[in-house]
Amino acid sequence: MDKDTVSIYFVRAALAHLAPEALPAVLRAAGIPAEMLAHRQARVPARASRRCGWPSRTSSTTNSSASTRAA
């Protein structure tokens, strides 16, 4: 079992830009059952959420550092 998890809220936010017909394939590739999207308190492994387009903590930290230096 993965100890790092992400709220389904963030997964839904990452998937919001997808065309509806693409959603099943992305969820399948990430290993997230579509039914989980309906559970407000659900959590998914962080690894699965990154497969849905949500950035990893490392990449978001790197991006914010770069923008701070550029300013």
C-alpha positions in Angstrom: 0.0 0.0 0.0 1.3 3.4 -0.9 1.8 5.8 2.0 1.6 9.0 -0.2 -1.9 9.7 -1.3 -3.8 12.5 -3.0 -7.4 13.6 -2.4 -9.8 12.7 -5.3 -10.6 16.4 -5.4 -7.2 17.1 -7.0 -7.5 14.1 -9.4 -10.9 15.5 -10.6 -9.3 18.9 -11.0 -6.4 17.5 -13.1 -8.9 15.6 -15.3 -11.3 18.5 -15.8 -9.6 19.6 -19.0 -10.0 16.3 -20.7 -12.7 15.5 -23.3 -15.3 13.2 -21.8 -14.4 10.4 -24.2 -10.7 10.4 -23.1 -11.5 10.1 -19.4 -12.0 6.2 -19.2 -8.7 5.6 -21.0 -6.8 8.0 -18.7 -8.3 6.5 -15.5 -7.6 3.0 -16.7 -3.9 3.9 -17.4 -3.6 5.4 -14.0 -5.3 2.4 -12.3 -8.1 4.5 -10.8 -11.6 3.1 -10.9 -14.1 5.6 -12.4 -16.4 5.0 -9.4 -13.8 6.6 -7.1 -14.5 10.0 -8.7 -17.9 10.0 -7.1 -16.6 9.5 -3.6 -15.7 12.9 -2.0 -13.5 11.5 0.7 -11.6 9.1 -1.6 -7.8 9.1 -1.8 -5.6 7.6 -4.5 -1.9 6.8 -4.5 0.2 9.8 -5.4 1.8 7.8 -8.2 -1.7 7.2 -9.8 -2.6 10.9 -9.6 0.6 11.9 -11.5 -0.5 9.6 -14.3 -3.6 11.8 -14.6 -1.6 14.9 -15.2 -1.2 16.2 -11.6 2.4 17.4 -11.2 4.6 15.7 -8.6 5.8 17.7 -5.6 9.3 17.8 -7.1 8.3 19.3 -10.4 6.0 21.9 -8.8 8.7 23.0 -6.4 11.2 23.2 -9.3 8.8 25.4 -11.3 8.1 27.8 -8.4 11.8 28.1 -7.7 12.5 29.0 -11.3 9.8 31.6 -11.4 11.1 33.2 -8.2 14.6 33.4 -9.6 13.3 35.0 -12.8 11.3 37.7 -11.0 
